Amino acid sequence: MSTLGNFVWGIADALRGPYKPHQYGDVILPMTILRRLDAMLAPTRDEVAKLVAANPNPDLAAARIKQQLGLGFFNTSKWTLIKLQGDPDNLADNLVDYISGFSKNIDVFTEFKFDQTIHDLADKDRLLIVVQEFAKVDLSPAKIDNAAMGDLFEELIRKFADASNETAGEHFTPRDAIRLLVDLLFAEDDEALATANTVRSVYDPTAGTGGMLSIAEEHLRALNPDARLRLYGQEINPQSYAIAKSDMIAKGQNAENIKRGDTLREDKFAGTTFDYCLSNPPYGVDWKTAQADVKAENQNLGQASRFHAGLPAVSDGQMLFLQHLVSKMRPAKDGGGRAGIVLNGSPLFNGGAESGPSNIRRWLLESDLVDAIVALPTEMFYNTGIATYVWILDNKKPAERVGTVQLIDGTDFYAKMRKSLGSKRREITEAQRAQLVQMYSEHNQGEKSKIFRTDEFGYWTITVERSLVDEDGNPVTDRKGNPKPDPKLRDTENVPFTYNGNADGDAGRDVTVKAYMESEVLPHVPDAWVDAKKTKIGYEIPFTRHFYTYIPPRPLAEIDADLKTQVAKIMDMLREVEA
């Protein structure tokens, strides 16, 4: 943990006794935000007071302050954390007055229900010491830049989550994973990296504490200081929303572009699209609370619905966020948009042919929206050690990428961390990230990079019937003389669109299925036939299979020798015990 993190976390020691560890965050997080805003206001406090006095209308005052001082917020109270200590008897009321004096775009303390916390701290005789300790911390932008503040918030959340056995990973994504996603997302935008005064918009529908948006801004400005980035986000968790909004205010971004709410239930940016979209939605989390709204949207809007391609199982909403991102990408006719999303393995293959997940994959692939999928190392995230993947979507691919999907195996690109953070034991180094981005940019076939046509992921699920026979073994037929199928012998087979070299996709179904039956089925069961009325179309991306490397088993003699060695050791141990 950083020195600053240790100092702020150390303030929690003053809360021991009256507060339990899981309650520390309710005090420390809003106080950290307050100290940051307090420090940011300090240099211009007198000028702000004059402008507020001269412009009684709050909206006009806000406009004047933004125009003349470049501040996206202000405070009309006379208090600061330093001044508050001068009147300890009225500290609670004065602190409430202080947070009430912020401009209306600072609603973060309401989300924390901080006025209630303030009075609770006073009742437990802890308020003065907390204010005194935070007043000692220099969180001014000159001392702590925005990136460091973001790291501090994430560090504190992780500590509080550990203390209360909650899931820190619900709030933010590790920085190394975000940086890879952002690098891949911007890799094809040469204009943004080279043109002065370029304006780009970035949107995160699961913004958490704003880490993805912050790193996207940091990345573009590092490559092109003259570029301007407009950041937008929506977040369901009130505390994460409060932190993200505070972070955007500190960056000079428009705080109104951070909205609170359930993205699946209500798109707070309906009708708006963006140059870049990025997200790390929750894995395996049900969408029951949004189910009625999602289904109503589909019914009322049809093809205009965000989720028109299909609905996944209610137990996991990842593929809803995947579709939502596509709906937020700037249309190709307006220049196109790109999106990056971190998902676990299930969206690659879950669901059979013509199920909701399969239909979503079919729509994505047949619409040529999937640009690349990168497999990340396991043990990369704070709350899970499972396999995860970065999907890159593009609705206006460069010519060389049209009709293809690039799969990159990045599972071996990691370094072990000296100290684990929850389930996170591995990280992607800067050099390894550069290697993965280079593989993506070169778009070549190789051991860790493979290029596929989109139709190579399609297949038909055919229903194979066999004759029902009577007691004498003769086929039973219907009135027209056709053999009746035996339900007990019915089977299904998946026939790839590209089976036997066929490259015509769905159009070549009859030829391909016939070839499959003649080669794979009829030699074993000559009486079989396909019920064409039951044929279904499916899509899956068997990522692991494409990178599988056969490792032959060890020679039997070597295994026998190892076993004999181990048996000898066990016998020696038994003799020692018996002696």
C-alpha positions in Angstrom: 0.0 0.0 0.0 1.2 3.5 -0.8 2.4 5.9 2.0 -0.6 8.1 1.3 -3.0 5.2 1.5 -1.4 4.1 4.7 -1.9 7.6 6.2 -5.5 7.8 5.2 -6.2 4.2 6.2 -4.5 5.0 9.5 -7.2 7.6 10.2 -9.6 4.7 10.5 -7.8 3.7 13.7 -9.7 6.6 15.4 -12.9 4.8 14.5 -12.1 1.6 16.2 -14.5 0.7 19.0 -17.6 2.7 18.1 -17.4 1.6 14.4 -16.9 -1.9 12.9 -14.4 -2.3 10.0 -17.2 -2.6 7.4 -18.4 0.9 8.4 -15.1 2.6 8.0 -15.6 3.3 4.3 -18.8 5.3 5.1 -16.5 7.8 6.9 -13.2 7.6 5.1 -14.3 7.7 1.5 -16.5 10.9 1.7 -13.9 12.6 3.9 -11.2 11.8 1.3 -13.4 13.3 -1.4 -14.2 16.4 0.8 -10.5 16.9 1.5 -9.7 16.7 -2.2 -12.4 19.3 -3.1 -11.4 21.4 -0.2 -7.8 21.5 -1.4 -8.8 22.2 -5.0 -10.9 25.2 -3.9 -8.3 26.8 -1.7 -6.4 28.9 -4.3 -9.5 30.6 -5.7 -11.7 30.8 -2.6 -11.7 34.6 -2.5 -12.4 35.0 -6.2 -15.3 32.5 -6.0 -16.8 34.4 -3.1 -16.7 37.6 -5.1 -18.3 36.0 -8.2 -21.1 34.4 -6.1 -21.8 37.7 -4.4 -22.0 39.5 -7.7 -24.2 36.8 -9.3 -27.0 35.7 -7.0 -28.4 33.4 -9.6 -26.7 30.0 -9.0 -26.6 29.0 -12.6 -25.1 32.3 -13.7 -22.6 32.2 -10.9 -21.6 28.7 -12.0 -21.1 29.9 -15.6 -19.0 32.9 -14.5 -16.8 30.7 -12.2 -16.3 28.2 -15.0 -15.5 31.0 -17.5 -13.2 33.0 -15.4 -11.6 30.4 -13.0 -11.9 27.2 -15.0 -13.6 25.5 -12.1 -16.5 23.1 -12.7 -17.8 23.4 -9.1 -17.7 25.9 -6.2 -18.7 26.3 -2.6 -20.6 29.2 -1.1 -19.9 28.4 2.6 -17.3 30.3 4.6 -16.0 27.0 6.0 -12.8 25.0 5.2 -11.5 22.0 7.0 -9.0 24.2 8.7 -11.6 26.8 9.8 -14.0 24.1 11.1 -11.5 23.2 13.8 -11.8 26.7 15.3 -15.4 26.0 16.5 -15.4 22.4 17.9 -18.7 22.9 19.8 -20.6 23.4 16.6 -18.5 21.2 14.4 -21.3 18.9 13.2 -23.6 21.7 12.2 -20.8 23.7 10.5 -19.6 20.7 8.6 -23.1 20.0 7.3 -23.3 23.7 6.3 -20.0 23.3 4.5 -21.1 20.3 2.4 -24.4 22.0 1.7 -22.6 25.0 0.3 -21.3 23.0 -2.7 -22.7 23.8 -6.2 -25.7 21.6 -7.2 -23.5 19.4 -9.4 -21.8 18.0 -6.3 -24.3 15.5 -5.1 -21.8 13.0 -4.0 -22.3 13.6 -0.3 -26.0 12.9 -0.6 -25.1 9.5 -2.2 -23.0 8.7 0.9 -25.8 10.1 3.2 -22.9 12.0 4.8 -24.9 14.4 6.9 -26.2 11.5 8.8 -22.7 10.1 9.2 -21.4 13.5 10.4 -24.0 13.6 13.3 -23.2 10.0 14.1 -19.5 10.8 14.4 -20.3 13.7 16.7 -22.5 11.5 18.9 -19.6 9.0 19.2 -17.1 11.8 19.9 -15.0 11.0 16.8 -15.8 13.9 14.5 -13.2 16.4 15.6 -10.3 14.0 15.5 -11.4 12.8 12.0 -11.5 16.4 10.7 -8.2 17.2 12.3 -6.5 14.2 10.8 -7.8 14.8 7.3 -6.9 18.5 7.5 -3.2 17.3 7.7 -3.4 15.5 4.4 -2.3 17.5 1.4 -4.6 16.3 -1.5 -4.1 19.3 -3.7 -3.6 18.7 -7.4 -0.1 20.1 -7.2 0.8 17.4 -4.7 -1.4 14.5 -5.8 -2.3 14.3 -9.5 -5.6 12.8 -10.8 -4.1 9.4 -11.5 -2.7 9.1 -8.0 -6.1 10.1 -6.6 -7.7 7.4 -8.6 -5.2 4.9 -7.3 -5.9 6.1 -3.7 -9.6 5.6 -4.0 -9.2 2.1 -5.4 -6.7 1.2 -2.7 -9.1 2.4 0.0 -12.0 0.5 -1.5 -10.0 -2.6 -1.7 -9.0 -2.3 1.9 -12.5 -1.7 3.1 -13.9 -4.5 1.0 -11.3 -6.9 2.5 -12.2 -5.7 6.0 -15.9 -6.4 5.4 -15.6 -9.5 3.3 -17.2 -7.7 0.3 -16.2 -7.8 -3.3 -13.8 -5.1 -4.3 -13.8 -6.2 -7.9 -17.4 -5.0 -8.3 -16.1 -1.5 -8.0 -13.1 -1.4 -10.2 -10.9 -3.2 -12.7 -7.1 -3.7 -12.2 -5.1 -0.9 -14.0 -3.0 -3.4 -16.0 -6.1 -4.9 -17.5 -7.6 -1.5 -18.3 -4.4 -0.3 -19.9 -4.4 -3.3 -22.3 -8.0 -2.7 -23.2 -7.4 1.0 -23.8 -4.3 0.4 -25.9 -6.1 -2.1 -28.1 -9.1 0.3 -28.4 -7.0 3.2 -29.6 -4.6 1.1 -31.7 -6.4 1.8 -35.0 -7.1 5.6 -34.5 -4.1 7.2 -36.1 -6.0 10.5 -36.5 -6.6 10.8 -32.8 -2.9 10.2 -32.1 -1.6 12.7 -34.6 -4.2 15.5 -35.3 -4.2 18.7 -33.2 -7.4 19.5 -31.4 -8.9 16.1 -32.0 -12.1 15.6 -30.0 -13.1 12.0 -28.9 -15.8 10.8 -26.7 -15.5 7.8 -24.3 -18.4 6.0 -22.5 -18.5 3.4 -19.8 -21.9 1.9 -18.9 -20.5 0.2 -15.8 -18.2 3.1 -14.7 -17.5 1.9 -11.1 -15.1 4.5 -9.6 -14.2 5.8 -13.1 -10.9 4.0 -13.6 -11.5 3.0 -17.2 -12.4 6.6 -18.2 -9.4 8.0 -16.3 -6.9 5.7 -18.0 -8.5 6.3 -21.5 -8.0 10.0 -20.9 -4.5 9.5 -19.6 -3.6 7.3 -22.6 -4.8 9.7 -25.3 -3.3 12.8 -23.7 0.1 11.1 -23.3 0.1 10.4 -27.1 -1.5 13.7 -28.2 -1.5 16.5 -25.6 -3.7 18.6 -27.9 -6.5 16.0 -28.1 -9.6 16.6 -26.1 -11.5 13.7 -24.5 -15.1 13.9 -23.3 -15.9 11.3 -20.7 -19.3 9.8 -20.0 -20.4 7.1 -17.6 -23.2 5.4 -15.8 -22.9 3.5 -12.5 -25.5 1.8 -10.3 -23.6 1.7 -7.0 -24.1 5.1 -5.2 -20.7 5.2 -3.5 -18.8 4.2 -6.7 -20.9 6.8 -8.6 -19.9 9.5 -6.0 -16.2 8.7 -6.4 -16.4 8.6 -10.2 -18.2 11.9 -10.3 -15.7 13.5 -7.9 -12.9 12.2 -10.1 -14.4 13.8 -13.2 -14.9 17.1 -11.4 -11.3 17.0 -10.4 -10.3 16.5 -14.0 -12.3 19.4 -15.2 -14.7 17.2 -17.0 -18.4 17.9 -17.1 -19.8 16.3 -14.0 -23.2 16.0 -15.6 -21.8 13.3 -17.9 -21.7 10.9 -15.0 -25.1 9.4 -14.3 -26.4 7.1 -11.6 -28.7 4.2 -12.5 -29.1 0.7 -13.7 -27.9 0.7 -17.3 -29.9 -2.3 -18.3 -33.1 -0.9 -16.9 -32.6 2.7 -18.3 -30.0 4.0 -20.7 -29.3 7.5 -19.2 -27.7 8.5 -22.5 -30.4 7.2 -24.8 -30.0 8.5 -28.4 -26.3 9.3 -27.8 -23.4 7.4 -29.4 -19.7 7.6 -28.8 -16.3 7.2 -30.5 -15.2 4.7 -27.9 -17.1 2.5 -25.4 -15.5 0.3 -22.7 -16.8 -1.8 -19.9 -16.1 -4.5 -17.4 -19.6 -5.7 -16.4 -20.2 -8.1 -13.5 -19.7 -11.8 -14.3 -22.4 -14.3 -13.6 -24.7 -11.7 -11.9 -28.4 -12.1 -12.6 -30.5 -9.3 -14.2 -33.8 -10.1 -12.5 -34.3 -6.5 -11.4 -34.0 -5.3 -15.0 -35.9 -8.2 -16.6 -39.3 -6.5 -16.9 -37.7 -3.3 -18.4 -35.5 -5.3 -20.8 -38.4 -7.4 -22.1 -40.6 -4.3 -22.4 -38.0 -2.5 -24.4 -37.7 -5.5 -26.8 -41.5 -5.7 -27.2 -42.0 -2.0 -27.7 -39.0 -1.1 -29.8 -38.3 -4.3 -31.8 -35.2 -4.0 -33.9 -34.6 -0.6 -32.4 -34.2 -2.2 -29.0 -30.7 -2.4 -27.5 -31.2 -6.1 -27.0 -33.0 -7.1 -30.2 -30.5 -9.9 -31.1 -31.5 -12.1 -28.2 -31.7 -12.4 -24.4 -29.2 -14.6 -22.3 -30.3 -16.6 -19.3 -31.5 -14.4 -16.4 -28.6 -15.8 -14.3 -26.0 -13.8 -16.3 -26.3 -10.4 -17.9 -22.9 -10.1 -19.6 -24.3 -10.4 -23.1 -26.8 -7.7 -22.4 -24.0 -5.3 -21.7 -22.2 -6.6 -24.9 -25.3 -5.7 -27.0 -25.7 -2.4 -25.1 -22.2 -1.4 -26.1 -22.9 -2.0 -29.8 -25.9 0.3 -29.5 -23.7 3.1 -28.1 -21.0 2.9 -30.8 -21.0 5.9 -33.2 -22.6 4.7 -36.5 -20.4 3.8 -39.4 -21.9 6.5 -41.5 -20.8 9.1 -38.9 -17.2 7.8 -38.8 -17.7 4.6 -36.8 -17.1 3.5 -33.3 -15.1 1.0 -31.3 -15.8 -0.8 -28.1 -13.9 -2.9 -25.6 -15.4 -5.2 -23.0 -14.0 -7.6 -20.5 -16.0 -10.9 -20.2 -15.6 -14.3 -18.8 -15.5 -17.4 -21.0 -19.3 -18.2 -21.1 -20.2 -15.6 -23.8 -17.9 -17.4 -26.2 -19.9 -20.6 -26.3 -22.8 -20.8 -23.9 -26.2 -21.8 -25.2 -27.1 -24.2 -28.0 -28.1 -23.3 -31.6 -30.8 -20.6 -31.8 -30.6 -19.9 -28.0 -30.4 -16.3 -26.9 -26.6 -16.3 -26.5 -26.0 -18.1 -29.8 -28.3 -15.7 -31.6 -26.4 -12.8 -30.1 -23.1 -14.3 -31.3 -24.7 -14.9 -34.7 -25.8 -11.2 -35.0 -22.4 -9.9 -33.9 -20.4 -12.1 -36.3 -22.7 -11.9 -39.3 -22.8 -8.1 -38.8 -18.9 -8.2 -38.8 -18.8 -6.3 -35.5 -16.2 -8.5 -33.7 -12.7 -7.4 -34.4 -10.6 -9.3 -31.9 -10.7 -11.3 -28.7 -7.7 -11.5 -26.4 -7.5 -14.2 -23.7 -6.1 -12.7 -20.5 -4.1 -14.6 -17.9 -6.0 -16.2 -15.0 -5.7 -14.7 -11.5 -5.8 -11.2 -13.0 -8.8 -9.7 -11.1 -9.3 -8.9 -7.4 -12.5 -11.0 -7.0 -12.0 -14.0 -9.3 -9.3 -16.2 -10.7 -11.3 -17.5 -13.7 -10.4 -17.1 -17.4 -11.3 -13.7 -18.8 -11.3 -12.2 -22.3 -11.1 -8.7 -23.8 -13.5 -8.3 -26.8 -12.8 -5.5 -29.3 -15.7 -4.5 -31.4 -15.6 -2.3 -34.5 -18.4 -1.2 -36.8 -16.1 0.3 -39.5 -13.2 -2.1 -39.8 -10.1 -1.4 -41.9 -10.2 -3.2 -45.2 -7.7 -5.9 -44.1 -9.9 -6.8 -41.1 -13.3 -6.9 -42.9 -14.9 -10.3 -42.5 -12.4 -11.6 -40.0 -11.9 -12.1 -36.3 -8.5 -12.2 -34.7 -8.0 -14.4 -31.6 -5.0 -13.7 -29.5 -3.8 -16.0 -26.7 -2.4 -13.8 -24.0 -2.7 -16.3 -21.2 1.1 -16.6 -20.8 1.8 -12.8 -20.8 2.0 -12.1 -17.1 4.4 -11.6 -14.2 3.7 -12.9 -10.7 3.0 -10.2 -8.2 5.2 -10.1 -5.1 2.1 -9.7 -3.0 -1.4 -10.9 -3.9 -4.3 -8.5 -3.8 -7.4 -10.7 -3.2 -7.6 -13.2 -6.0 -5.1 -11.1 -8.1 -1.8 -12.8 -8.2 -0.6 -11.9 -11.7 -0.2 -8.7 -13.6 0.6 -7.8 -17.3 3.8 -5.7 -17.5 4.2 -2.8 -19.8 6.5 -4.8 -22.1 4.0 -7.7 -22.3 1.2 -5.3 -23.0 3.2 -3.8 -25.9 3.7 -7.3 -27.3 0.0 -8.1 -27.3 -0.9 -4.7 -28.9 1.8 -5.3 -31.5 0.3 -8.7 -32.3 -3.1 -7.1 -32.7 -1.8 -4.3 -34.9 0.2 -6.7 -37.2 -2.9 -8.9 -37.7 -0.8 -11.9 -38.7 -1.2 -15.6 -38.2 1.2 -17.1 -35.6 1.5 -19.3 -32.5 -0.4 -16.8 -30.3 -2.4 -15.0 -33.0 -4.9 -16.6 -35.3 -7.2 -15.0 -38.0 -10.6 -16.6 -38.8 -13.3 -15.7 -41.2 -16.5 -14.9 -39.4 -18.4 -17.9 -40.9 -15.8 -20.3 -39.4 -17.7 -19.9 -36.1 -21.1 -20.9 -37.5 -22.6 -24.4 -37.6 -25.9 -26.2 -38.2 -27.3 -28.4 -35.5 -29.0 -31.2 -37.5 -31.4 -33.8 -36.1 -30.5 -37.3 -37.2 -33.3 -39.8 -37.3 -33.3 -43.6 -37.5 -36.1 -46.0 -38.4 -38.5 -47.3 -36.0 -38.6 -51.1 -36.4 -41.3 -53.7 -35.6 -40.7 -56.9 -33.6 -39.3 -58.6 -36.7 -36.8 -55.8 -37.3 -38.6 -54.4 -40.3 -38.9 -50.5 -40.7 -42.3 -49.1 -39.7 -43.6 -46.7 -42.3 -46.4 -44.1 -42.5 -49.3 -44.1 -45.0 -47.0 -42.6 -47.7 -44.5 -45.3 -47.2 -41.9 -43.1 -45.4 -40.0 -44.7 -42.5 -41.2 -43.5 -39.1 -38.4 -42.2 -36.8 -37.6 -43.9 -33.5 -37.5 -41.1 -30.8 -35.2 -43.3 -28.7 -32.6 -43.4 -31.5 -32.9 -39.7 -32.4 -29.6 -37.7 -32.1 -28.2 -34.3 -33.0 -24.9 -33.4 -34.7 -23.2 -30.0 -35.1 -22.0 -29.5 -38.7 -19.6 -26.5 -39.1 -20.4 -24.1 -42.0 -16.9 -24.8 -43.3 -17.0 -28.6 -43.0 -15.0 -30.3 -45.7 -13.6 -27.0 -47.0 -17.0 -25.5 -47.8 -16.7 -21.7 -47.8 -20.3 -20.8 -48.7 -21.5 -20.5 -45.1 -25.2 -20.9 -44.6 -25.8 -20.8 -48.3 -24.1 -24.1 -48.7 -26.1 -25.9 -46.1 -27.5 -28.8 -48.2 -24.2 -29.7 -49.8 -22.3 -29.5 -46.6 -24.8 -31.5 -44.5 -25.0 -34.1 -47.2 -21.2 -34.4 -47.3 -21.1 -34.6 -43.5 -23.7 -37.4 -43.4 -22.0 -39.4 -46.1 -18.6 -39.2 -44.3 -19.4 -39.1 -40.6 -22.8 -40.8 -40.1 -24.0 -43.2 -42.8 -20.9 -45.5 -42.7 -22.0 -46.3 -39.1 -25.8 -46.1 -39.3 -26.9 -46.6 -43.0 -30.6 -46.1 -42.2 -30.1 -42.6 -40.8 -31.5 -39.4 -42.4 -31.8 -35.7 -41.5 -35.1 -34.1 -40.6 -34.4 -30.8 -42.3 -37.3 -29.0 -40.7 -35.5 -29.2 -37.3 -32.1 -27.8 -38.5 -31.0 -24.9 -36.4 -28.2 -22.3 -36.9 -25.7 -21.8 -34.1 -22.5 -19.8 -33.5 -19.8 -20.4 -31.0 -16.1 -19.3 -30.5 -14.2 -22.3 -29.2 -11.2 -20.2 -28.2 -9.3 -22.7 -26.2 -9.6 -25.4 -28.9 -7.9 -23.2 -31.4 -4.8 -22.8 -29.2 -4.7 -26.3 -27.8 -1.3 -27.9 -27.9 -1.1 -31.6 -27.5 1.4 -32.7 -24.8 2.1 -36.4 -25.0 2.1 -38.3 -21.7 5.3 -39.3 -20.0 6.8 -42.7 -21.0 5.4 -45.5 -18.8 9.0 -46.5 -17.7 9.5 -43.0 -16.3 6.2 -43.0 -14.5 7.0 -46.5 -13.0 10.4 -45.3 -11.8 8.8 -42.3 -10.1 6.2 -44.6 -8.4 8.9 -46.9 -7.2 10.8 -44.0 -5.7 7.7 -42.7 -3.9 6.8 -46.2 -2.6 10.4 -46.6 -1.3 10.1 -43.3 0.6 6.8 -44.4 2.1 8.2 -47.7 3.2 11.2 -46.0 4.8 8.8 -43.7 6.8 6.7 -46.7 7.9 9.8 -48.5 9.2 10.8 -45.4 11.2 7.4 -45.3 12.8 7.4 -49.0 13.6 10.9 -48.7 15.2 
